[in-house]
Amino acid sequence: MNKRQFINTAAASMLAMGVLAIAPAAHAESMGKCFGVAKAGQNDCAGLSGLHSCKGTSTVNYNPGDFAVKPTGTCEKLGGLNMEQAKAILKNPDEVKAFEAKMAKHDMS
């Protein structure tokens, strides 16, 4: 391979890598936080309830304070909540228990 071919191949590879690096950013825009759909240990990051601060550390199924990142538009189909709805439910322990029980009944796994 001569020097010119090498440079062309290297430039094409770098260009392709740049295009691939942009793809996850575009994908991330079509995702959103869906509260109340995460099972124990399957939450994404810290929850609203303050019970934990790390991904995968929730101990309760379907806690409205915990979220999982889902494709935009699927949260409502799953019975999940947006952040405002989750904050409202978290103010009342009876509502939290009722929500968790409702989600457990609809669990298809």
BADRENPA-264603 format. One record per atom (N, C-alpha, C): residue number from 1; residue in one letter; atom name; y, x, z. Coordinates in steps of 0.2 Angstrom, whole numbers, plus 5000, padded with zeros to 4 digits. Each point is the difference from the previous one (the first is absolute). Layout:
BEGIN
{NUM; 'A'; 'CA'; {Y; X; Z}},
...
END
This chain:
BEGIN
{1; 'M'; 'N'; {4994; 5004; 5000}},
{1; 'M'; 'CA'; {5006; 4996; 5000}},
{1; 'M'; 'C'; {5006; 5005; 5000}},
{2; 'N'; 'N'; {5005; 4998; 4995}},
{2; 'N'; 'CA'; {5006; 5004; 5000}},
{2; 'N'; 'C'; {5005; 4998; 5005}},
{3; 'K'; 'N'; {5005; 5004; 5001}},
{3; 'K'; 'CA'; {5005; 4998; 5005}},
{3; 'K'; 'C'; {5004; 4994; 4998}},
{4; 'R'; 'N'; {5001; 4998; 4994}},
{4; 'R'; 'CA'; {5003; 4994; 4999}},
{4; 'R'; 'C'; {4996; 4994; 5002}},
{5; 'Q'; 'N'; {4993; 5000; 4998}},
{5; 'Q'; 'CA'; {4995; 4995; 5002}},
{5; 'Q'; 'C'; {5000; 4999; 5007}},
{6; 'F'; 'N'; {5000; 5005; 5004}},
{6; 'F'; 'CA'; {5000; 5000; 5007}},
{6; 'F'; 'C'; {5006; 4997; 5003}},
{7; 'I'; 'N'; {5006; 5001; 4998}},
{7; 'I'; 'CA'; {5006; 4997; 5002}},
{7; 'I'; 'C'; {5000; 4993; 4998}},
{8; 'N'; 'N'; {4998; 4998; 4994}},
{8; 'N'; 'CA'; {5000; 4993; 4999}},
{8; 'N'; 'C'; {4995; 4996; 5004}},
{9; 'T'; 'N'; {4994; 5003; 5001}},
{9; 'T'; 'CA'; {4995; 4997; 5005}},
{9; 'T'; 'C'; {5003; 4999; 5007}},
{10; 'A'; 'N'; {5003; 5005; 5002}},
{10; 'A'; 'CA'; {5003; 5000; 5007}},
{10; 'A'; 'C'; {5005; 4995; 5001}},
{11; 'A'; 'N'; {5004; 5000; 4995}},
{11; 'A'; 'CA'; {5006; 4995; 5000}},
{11; 'A'; 'C'; {4997; 4993; 4999}},
{12; 'A'; 'N'; {4995; 4998; 4996}},
{12; 'A'; 'CA'; {4997; 4994; 5000}},
{12; 'A'; 'C'; {4997; 4998; 5006}},
{13; 'S'; 'N'; {4997; 5005; 5004}},
{13; 'S'; 'CA'; {4996; 4998; 5006}},
{13; 'S'; 'C'; {5006; 4998; 5005}},
{14; 'M'; 'N'; {5005; 5004; 5000}},
{14; 'M'; 'CA'; {5005; 4999; 5005}},
{14; 'M'; 'C'; {5003; 4993; 4999}},
{15; 'L'; 'N'; {5001; 4998; 4994}},
{15; 'L'; 'CA'; {5003; 4994; 4998}},
{15; 'L'; 'C'; {4996; 4994; 5002}},
{16; 'A'; 'N'; {4993; 5001; 4999}},
{16; 'A'; 'CA'; {4995; 4995; 5002}},
{16; 'A'; 'C'; {5000; 4999; 5008}},
{17; 'M'; 'N'; {5000; 5006; 5003}},
{17; 'M'; 'CA'; {5000; 4999; 5008}},
{17; 'M'; 'C'; {5007; 4997; 5002}},
{18; 'G'; 'N'; {5005; 5000; 4997}},
{18; 'G'; 'CA'; {5006; 4997; 5002}},
{18; 'G'; 'C'; {5000; 4992; 4999}},
{19; 'V'; 'N'; {4997; 4998; 4994}},
{19; 'V'; 'CA'; {4999; 4993; 4999}},
{19; 'V'; 'C'; {4995; 4997; 5005}},
{20; 'L'; 'N'; {4995; 5004; 5002}},
{20; 'L'; 'CA'; {4995; 4997; 5005}},
{20; 'L'; 'C'; {5003; 5000; 5007}},
{21; 'A'; 'N'; {5005; 5004; 5001}},
{21; 'A'; 'CA'; {5003; 5000; 5007}},
{21; 'A'; 'C'; {5004; 4994; 5000}},
{22; 'I'; 'N'; {5003; 4997; 4995}},
{22; 'I'; 'CA'; {5004; 4995; 5000}},
{22; 'I'; 'C'; {4996; 4993; 5001}},
{23; 'A'; 'N'; {4994; 5000; 4998}},
{23; 'A'; 'CA'; {4996; 4994; 5000}},
{23; 'A'; 'C'; {4999; 4997; 5007}},
{24; 'P'; 'N'; {4998; 5004; 5005}},
{24; 'P'; 'CA'; {5000; 4998; 5007}},
{24; 'P'; 'C'; {5006; 4996; 5002}},
{25; 'A'; 'N'; {5006; 5003; 4999}},
{25; 'A'; 'CA'; {5006; 4997; 5002}},
{25; 'A'; 'C'; {5001; 4993; 4997}},
{26; 'A'; 'N'; {4998; 4999; 4994}},
{26; 'A'; 'CA'; {5001; 4994; 4996}},
{26; 'A'; 'C'; {4995; 4995; 5004}},
{27; 'H'; 'N'; {4994; 5002; 5001}},
{27; 'H'; 'CA'; {4995; 4996; 5004}},
{27; 'H'; 'C'; {5002; 4998; 5007}},
{28; 'A'; 'N'; {5003; 5005; 5003}},
{28; 'A'; 'CA'; {5003; 4998; 5007}},
{28; 'A'; 'C'; {5005; 4994; 5000}},
{29; 'E'; 'N'; {5003; 5000; 4995}},
{29; 'E'; 'CA'; {5005; 4994; 4999}},
{29; 'E'; 'C'; {4997; 4993; 5000}},
{30; 'S'; 'N'; {4994; 5000; 4998}},
{30; 'S'; 'CA'; {4997; 4993; 5000}},
{30; 'S'; 'C'; {4995; 4999; 5006}},
{31; 'M'; 'N'; {5001; 5003; 5005}},
{31; 'M'; 'CA'; {4997; 5000; 5006}},
{31; 'M'; 'C'; {5004; 4997; 5006}},
{32; 'G'; 'N'; {4998; 4997; 5005}},
{32; 'G'; 'CA'; {5004; 4998; 5005}},
{32; 'G'; 'C'; {4996; 4999; 5007}},
{33; 'K'; 'N'; {5003; 5000; 5006}},
{33; 'K'; 'CA'; {4997; 4999; 5006}},
{33; 'K'; 'C'; {4998; 4993; 5001}},
{34; 'C'; 'N'; {4994; 4999; 5002}},
{34; 'C'; 'CA'; {4997; 4993; 5001}},
{34; 'C'; 'C'; {4998; 5000; 5007}},
{35; 'F'; 'N'; {5003; 4996; 5004}},
{35; 'F'; 'CA'; {4999; 5000; 5008}},
{35; 'F'; 'C'; {4994; 4995; 5001}},
{36; 'G'; 'N'; {4996; 5002; 5005}},
{36; 'G'; 'CA'; {4995; 4995; 5002}},
{36; 'G'; 'C'; {4993; 5000; 4996}},
{37; 'V'; 'N'; {5000; 5005; 4995}},
{37; 'V'; 'CA'; {4993; 5000; 4996}},
{37; 'V'; 'C'; {4996; 5006; 5002}},
{38; 'A'; 'N'; {5002; 5004; 5004}},
{38; 'A'; 'CA'; {4996; 5007; 5001}},
{38; 'A'; 'C'; {4995; 4998; 5005}},
{39; 'K'; 'N'; {4994; 5003; 4999}},
{39; 'K'; 'CA'; {4995; 5000; 5005}},
{39; 'K'; 'C'; {5001; 5006; 5005}},
{40; 'A'; 'N'; {4997; 5000; 5006}},
{40; 'A'; 'CA'; {5000; 5005; 5004}},
{40; 'A'; 'C'; {4999; 5007; 4997}},
{41; 'G'; 'N'; {5004; 5005; 5001}},
{41; 'G'; 'CA'; {4999; 5006; 4997}},
{41; 'G'; 'C'; {5002; 5001; 4992}},
{42; 'Q'; 'N'; {5002; 4994; 4997}},
{42; 'Q'; 'CA'; {5002; 5000; 4993}},
{42; 'Q'; 'C'; {5007; 4999; 4999}},
{43; 'N'; 'N'; {5004; 5001; 5005}},
{43; 'N'; 'CA'; {5008; 4999; 4999}},
{43; 'N'; 'C'; {5003; 5006; 4997}},
{44; 'D'; 'N'; {5006; 4999; 4997}},
{44; 'D'; 'CA'; {5003; 5005; 4997}},
{44; 'D'; 'C'; {5006; 5001; 5004}},
{45; 'C'; 'N'; {5001; 5006; 5003}},
{45; 'C'; 'CA'; {5005; 5003; 5004}},
{45; 'C'; 'C'; {5001; 4995; 5007}},
{46; 'A'; 'N'; {5006; 5002; 5003}},
{46; 'A'; 'CA'; {5001; 4996; 5006}},
{46; 'A'; 'C'; {5002; 4993; 4999}},
{47; 'G'; 'N'; {4998; 4996; 5005}},
{47; 'G'; 'CA'; {5001; 4993; 5000}},
{47; 'G'; 'C'; {5006; 4998; 5004}},
{48; 'L'; 'N'; {5002; 4993; 4999}},
{48; 'L'; 'CA'; {5006; 4998; 5003}},
{48; 'L'; 'C'; {4999; 4999; 5007}},
{49; 'S'; 'N'; {4994; 4999; 5003}},
{49; 'S'; 'CA'; {4999; 4998; 5007}},
{49; 'S'; 'C'; {5001; 5006; 5004}},
{50; 'G'; 'N'; {5000; 5006; 4997}},
{50; 'G'; 'CA'; {5001; 5006; 5004}},
{50; 'G'; 'C'; {4993; 5003; 5004}},
{51; 'L'; 'N'; {4995; 4997; 4998}},
{51; 'L'; 'CA'; {4994; 5001; 5004}},
{51; 'L'; 'C'; {4997; 5007; 4998}},
{52; 'H'; 'N'; {5002; 5002; 4994}},
{52; 'H'; 'CA'; {4997; 5007; 4997}},
{52; 'H'; 'C'; {5005; 5002; 4995}},
{53; 'S'; 'N'; {4999; 5006; 4998}},
{53; 'S'; 'CA'; {5005; 5003; 4996}},
{53; 'S'; 'C'; {4997; 5004; 4994}},
{54; 'C'; 'N'; {4994; 4999; 4998}},
{54; 'C'; 'CA'; {4997; 5004; 4995}},
{54; 'C'; 'C'; {4996; 4995; 4996}},
{55; 'K'; 'N'; {4999; 5002; 4993}},
{55; 'K'; 'CA'; {4995; 4997; 4996}},
{55; 'K'; 'C'; {4993; 5000; 5002}},
{56; 'G'; 'N'; {4997; 4994; 5000}},
{56; 'G'; 'CA'; {4993; 5000; 5002}},
{56; 'G'; 'C'; {4999; 4999; 5007}},
{57; 'T'; 'N'; {5005; 4999; 5004}},
{57; 'T'; 'CA'; {4999; 5000; 5008}},
{57; 'T'; 'C'; {5000; 4993; 5003}},
{58; 'S'; 'N'; {5001; 4995; 4996}},
{58; 'S'; 'CA'; {5000; 4993; 5003}},
{58; 'S'; 'C'; {4993; 4998; 5003}},
{59; 'T'; 'N'; {5000; 4996; 5005}},
{59; 'T'; 'CA'; {4994; 4999; 5003}},
{59; 'T'; 'C'; {4998; 4992; 5000}},
{60; 'V'; 'N'; {5004; 4996; 4996}},
{60; 'V'; 'CA'; {4999; 4993; 5000}},
{60; 'V'; 'C'; {5000; 4998; 4993}},
{61; 'N'; 'N'; {4996; 4996; 4998}},
{61; 'N'; 'CA'; {5000; 4997; 4993}},
{61; 'N'; 'C'; {5006; 4995; 4999}},
{62; 'Y'; 'N'; {5003; 5000; 4995}},
{62; 'Y'; 'CA'; {5005; 4996; 4997}},
{62; 'Y'; 'C'; {5006; 4999; 5005}},
{63; 'N'; 'N'; {5002; 5005; 5004}},
{63; 'N'; 'CA'; {5006; 5000; 5004}},
{63; 'N'; 'C'; {5006; 4999; 4996}},
{64; 'P'; 'N'; {5004; 4995; 5001}},
{64; 'P'; 'CA'; {5006; 4999; 4996}},
{64; 'P'; 'C'; {5005; 5006; 5000}},
{65; 'G'; 'N'; {4999; 5004; 5005}},
{65; 'G'; 'CA'; {5005; 5006; 5000}},
{65; 'G'; 'C'; {4997; 5006; 4996}},
{66; 'D'; 'N'; {4994; 5000; 4997}},
{66; 'D'; 'CA'; {4998; 5005; 4996}},
{66; 'D'; 'C'; {5000; 4998; 4993}},
{67; 'F'; 'N'; {5001; 5005; 4996}},
{67; 'F'; 'CA'; {5000; 4999; 4993}},
{67; 'F'; 'C'; {4995; 5004; 4996}},
{68; 'A'; 'N'; {4999; 4998; 4994}},
{68; 'A'; 'CA'; {4996; 5004; 4995}},
{68; 'A'; 'C'; {5004; 4999; 4993}},
{69; 'V'; 'N'; {5001; 5006; 4997}},
{69; 'V'; 'CA'; {5004; 5000; 4993}},
{69; 'V'; 'C'; {4995; 4996; 4995}},
{70; 'K'; 'N'; {5003; 4995; 4997}},
{70; 'K'; 'CA'; {4996; 4996; 4995}},
{70; 'K'; 'C'; {5005; 5000; 4994}},
{71; 'P'; 'N'; {4997; 4998; 4994}},
{71; 'P'; 'CA'; {5003; 4999; 4994}},
{71; 'P'; 'C'; {5005; 4994; 5001}},
{72; 'T'; 'N'; {5006; 5001; 4997}},
{72; 'T'; 'CA'; {5005; 4994; 5000}},
{72; 'T'; 'C'; {4997; 4994; 4998}},
{73; 'G'; 'N'; {5001; 4994; 5004}},
{73; 'G'; 'CA'; {4997; 4994; 4998}},
{73; 'G'; 'C'; {4994; 4998; 5003}},
{74; 'T'; 'N'; {4996; 5005; 5003}},
{74; 'T'; 'CA'; {4993; 4998; 5002}},
{74; 'T'; 'C'; {5001; 4998; 5008}},
{75; 'C'; 'N'; {5005; 5002; 5003}},
{75; 'C'; 'CA'; {5001; 4999; 5007}},
{75; 'C'; 'C'; {4999; 4993; 5002}},
{76; 'E'; 'N'; {5004; 4996; 4997}},
{76; 'E'; 'CA'; {5000; 4992; 5001}},
{76; 'E'; 'C'; {4993; 4998; 4999}},
{77; 'K'; 'N'; {4996; 5002; 4994}},
{77; 'K'; 'CA'; {4994; 4998; 4999}},
{77; 'K'; 'C'; {4995; 5001; 5005}},
{78; 'L'; 'N'; {5001; 5006; 5004}},
{78; 'L'; 'CA'; {4995; 5002; 5005}},
{78; 'L'; 'C'; {5002; 4996; 5007}},
{79; 'G'; 'N'; {5005; 4997; 5000}},
{79; 'G'; 'CA'; {5003; 4996; 5006}},
{79; 'G'; 'C'; {5004; 5005; 5004}},
{80; 'G'; 'N'; {5002; 5005; 4998}},
{80; 'G'; 'CA'; {5004; 5005; 5003}},
{80; 'G'; 'C'; {5007; 4998; 5001}},
{81; 'L'; 'N'; {5004; 5004; 5004}},
{81; 'L'; 'CA'; {5007; 4999; 5002}},
{81; 'L'; 'C'; {5005; 5005; 4997}},
{82; 'N'; 'N'; {5006; 4998; 4999}},
{82; 'N'; 'CA'; {5005; 5005; 4999}},
{82; 'N'; 'C'; {5003; 5003; 5007}},
{83; 'M'; 'N'; {5004; 5004; 5000}},
{83; 'M'; 'CA'; {5002; 5003; 5006}},
{83; 'M'; 'C'; {5004; 4995; 5004}},
{84; 'E'; 'N'; {5004; 4996; 4998}},
{84; 'E'; 'CA'; {5004; 4995; 5004}},
{84; 'E'; 'C'; {4995; 4995; 5003}},
{85; 'Q'; 'N'; {4995; 4998; 4996}},
{85; 'Q'; 'CA'; {4995; 4995; 5003}},
{85; 'Q'; 'C'; {4996; 5003; 5005}},
{86; 'A'; 'N'; {4998; 5007; 4999}},
{86; 'A'; 'CA'; {4996; 5003; 5005}},
{86; 'A'; 'C'; {5004; 5001; 5007}},
{87; 'K'; 'N'; {5006; 5002; 4999}},
{87; 'K'; 'CA'; {5005; 5001; 5006}},
{87; 'K'; 'C'; {5000; 4993; 5004}},
{88; 'A'; 'N'; {5001; 4995; 4997}},
{88; 'A'; 'CA'; {5000; 4993; 5003}},
{88; 'A'; 'C'; {4994; 4998; 5004}},
{89; 'I'; 'N'; {4994; 5001; 4997}},
{89; 'I'; 'CA'; {4994; 4999; 5003}},
{89; 'I'; 'C'; {4999; 5004; 5006}},
{90; 'L'; 'N'; {5002; 5007; 4999}},
{90; 'L'; 'CA'; {4999; 5004; 5006}},
{90; 'L'; 'C'; {5003; 4999; 5006}},
{91; 'K'; 'N'; {5005; 4995; 5000}},
{91; 'K'; 'CA'; {5004; 4998; 5006}},
{91; 'K'; 'C'; {4996; 4996; 5004}},
{92; 'N'; 'N'; {4995; 4997; 4998}},
{92; 'N'; 'CA'; {4996; 4995; 5003}},
{92; 'N'; 'C'; {4993; 5002; 5000}},
{93; 'P'; 'N'; {4997; 5002; 5006}},
{93; 'P'; 'CA'; {4993; 5002; 5001}},
{93; 'P'; 'C'; {4995; 4995; 4997}},
{94; 'D'; 'N'; {5002; 4993; 5001}},
{94; 'D'; 'CA'; {4995; 4995; 4998}},
{94; 'D'; 'C'; {5000; 5000; 4993}},
{95; 'E'; 'N'; {5006; 5001; 4996}},
{95; 'E'; 'CA'; {5000; 5000; 4993}},
{95; 'E'; 'C'; {4996; 5006; 4997}},
{96; 'V'; 'N'; {5000; 5005; 5004}},
{96; 'V'; 'CA'; {4997; 5006; 4997}},
{96; 'V'; 'C'; {4992; 4999; 5000}},
{97; 'K'; 'N'; {4998; 4997; 5006}},
{97; 'K'; 'CA'; {4993; 4998; 5001}},
{97; 'K'; 'C'; {4998; 4995; 4994}},
{98; 'A'; 'N'; {5004; 4995; 4999}},
{98; 'A'; 'CA'; {4998; 4995; 4995}},
{98; 'A'; 'C'; {5000; 5003; 4993}},
{99; 'F'; 'N'; {5005; 5004; 4999}},
{99; 'F'; 'CA'; {5000; 5003; 4993}},
{99; 'F'; 'C'; {4993; 5005; 4999}},
{100; 'E'; 'N'; {4999; 5004; 5005}},
{100; 'E'; 'CA'; {4994; 5004; 5000}},
{100; 'E'; 'C'; {4993; 4996; 4999}},
{101; 'A'; 'N'; {5000; 4994; 5003}},
{101; 'A'; 'CA'; {4994; 4996; 5000}},
{101; 'A'; 'C'; {5000; 4997; 4993}},
{102; 'K'; 'N'; {5006; 4997; 4997}},
{102; 'K'; 'CA'; {5000; 4997; 4993}},
{102; 'K'; 'C'; {4997; 5005; 4995}},
{103; 'M'; 'N'; {5003; 5007; 5001}},
{103; 'M'; 'CA'; {4998; 5005; 4995}},
{103; 'M'; 'C'; {4993; 5001; 5000}},
{104; 'A'; 'N'; {4997; 5001; 5006}},
{104; 'A'; 'CA'; {4993; 5001; 5001}},
{104; 'A'; 'C'; {4995; 4995; 4997}},
{105; 'K'; 'N'; {5003; 4994; 5000}},
{105; 'K'; 'CA'; {4996; 4994; 4997}},
{105; 'K'; 'C'; {4999; 5001; 4992}},
{106; 'H'; 'N'; {5006; 5003; 4998}},
{106; 'H'; 'CA'; {5000; 5000; 4992}},
{106; 'H'; 'C'; {4997; 5007; 4998}},
{107; 'D'; 'N'; {4998; 5004; 5004}},
{107; 'D'; 'CA'; {4997; 5007; 4999}},
{107; 'D'; 'C'; {4994; 4999; 4995}},
{108; 'M'; 'N'; {5001; 5003; 4994}},
{108; 'M'; 'CA'; {4994; 5000; 4995}},
{108; 'M'; 'C'; {4996; 5006; 5000}},
{109; 'S'; 'N'; {5001; 5005; 5004}},
{109; 'S'; 'CA'; {4996; 5006; 5000}},
{109; 'S'; 'C'; {4994; 4999; 5004}},
END
